[in-house]
Amino acid sequence: MTPRLVFDAAAGLAILFACVMVVHRHPVKSVLALVVSFFALAVTYVLLAAPLIAAVQVIVYAGAILVLFLFVLMLLNVPEEARQSSDRPIHQALSAGGIVAFAAALLAVLRGYGATQAAPSVAPSPGDLAPVAKLLFSDHLLSFEALSILLLAALVGAFVLARREGSP
C-alpha cells in the first residue's frame, strides 16, 4: 500500500469513529470510539513525519486523558441515554441545515487553501526537539498554558461530580 492510501484510510477511520463517538448513546462506548479515533490520528501524524506528536497523541490523549474519562464515567455509573421522540421537527431541519452550511464553508476554505510558500531548504532532523520546544514555549505559550488550565478545570470538575452529596 502506498503511504497516501494508508493516510487516507487512517483519516477516514478517525472521522468515522469521531462521528460514532458523537452519535452513540452509551457514554463508555463513545469514549472507546474516541480511543480508536485518537489512534487513527496518531497513524496520520506518523505518516506526516511527526513521530513526536504521534507519541504524545498516544501517551497523553489515548493513554492518560481517556483513562480519566473512563474512570469518571464508570465511577458515576452513567446510564445509556434513552431515546426520545422528536416533537419539534423544526429543530432537526435547522440542525441539518447548519451541518450542511458548516460542511460547505469547510470545503470552501479547504479548496482555497494551497501551498503558497516554498518548502524550507534545510529540514530539521526528525529527532531534533529544539524547534518544537522553541515553538511551544515562545510562540504558543498562551495556548499551552490555557490547555493546562483547562485540564485542571476538568480534573476539579470530575472530583466535584464524583463526590457524594453527604460526604464532607
N, C-alpha and C positions, 0 to 999 in steps of 0.2 A: 504494500500500500504506500502511496505517496504521502508525504507529510501534510499536504494540503487536504487530502481526503480524511486523514486522521484528525486534523484540526477541525474540519467542518463537522465530522461526526461527534467530536467532543463538545463543540459549541452547540450543536443541535441537542445533544443529550443534556447539557447544562440548562438550556432554555426549556426543554420538555419537562425536566424534573423540577425546575423552578415553577412552572405552571401547575404541575401536580401538587407541589407544596402549597400553593395559594388556594387551589380548588378543593383539596381534600378536607374532609370534615373532622377527621380524627387527628388531634394535635401531635401525638407521638409519631404517627405515620408521616405527617407533614415535616417533622424535624428529620426523619430518616430520608425523605426525599431531598431535603436540603443538603444532607451529607453527600448524596450522590452528585448533586449539582456542584458542590464545592470540589469534589474530586475531579469532575469533568473540567472545571475551571483550572485546576492545577495542571491537568494534561495540556490545556491550551497555553498556559504560561510556560511550560517546558518547551513546547513547540515554538514559542515566540522567543526562545533563548533567554528566558528569565528564570533560571532554576532557583534563585534565592526567593523570589516571590512565590513560586510554586511550593517550596518547602514551608514558607510562612503560612501559606494558604492551608496546607495540610495540618501542620502542627498547631497553629493558633486557632484557626476557624474550625476545621473539621475535628481537631483533637480536643481543644480546651473549651471553646465557647459552646459548641453543640453538646458537649457532655454536660455543661452547666445548664443548657436549655432542657435536656432530657431529665436531669436531676430535679429541676424545679417542676417540670410537668408531672413527673412521677410522684414527687413529694406532695403536690397539690391534688393529685388524682383527678385531673380534669377529664370529664366525660366527653364522649363524642357529641358533636353539635347535632341537635335534632333538625330534621328537615322541616322547613316551613313553607306553606303555600304562599305564593306572592299574590297579595290582593291589590297591589299597585303596579300594573304593567308599565306605567309611565317611567318608573324607576329603572326597569330593565331596558327600556328603549333608550333612555338618556345615558345609562352606563354603557350600552353597546355603542352608541354614537360617540361617547367620549373615548372609548377604546380605539375605535376606527380613526378618530381625529388624531389621537396621540400616535398611532402607528403611521399615519400619513405624514405627520410632522417629523417623526423619527426617520422615516425613509427619505424625506426631502433633505434633511440635514446630512444623512449618510451619503446621499448621492452628490451633494455639493462639496463634500469633504474630499480632498485629494492631497497627494504628496506635492507640496509646493517648494519644499526645501530639499536640497541635495543631502544625501546621507553623509555623515562625517567621514573624513578620510581615514582617521585613526580611531578604531573602535576600542573601548577598554576591554581588558581581558575578562572572561566570564567569572573568574574568581575574585575580581577586584571589588571590594566593598566600599572603598573610599568615595566613589561618585554617588553611590546610593546613600551613604551616611551624610555626605555634604548636602544632597537634595533634601533628605529627611529632616535634618536639624538646622537648615537655613531657610530654604525657600518654602518648605511645607511644615514649618514648626507649629504654626497655629492649628493646622489640620491634625497634626499628631497629638497635640495637647487636647484638642476638642474631642478626639476619639478616646483618649484616656478618661476624660471627664464623663463621656457617655457610657463607657464601660463601668465606671464607678457607680453611676446612677442606676445602671441595670442591676448591679450586684446589690445595692441598697434596696432597690425595689423588690428583688427576689427575696431578700431577707424579710422585708416587711410583709410580703404576701405569704411567706412560709410560716411566719409567727402566728401562733394561735391567739384567739381573742382574749382568753383568760390568763395567758401566761404573762409574767412581768417583763 
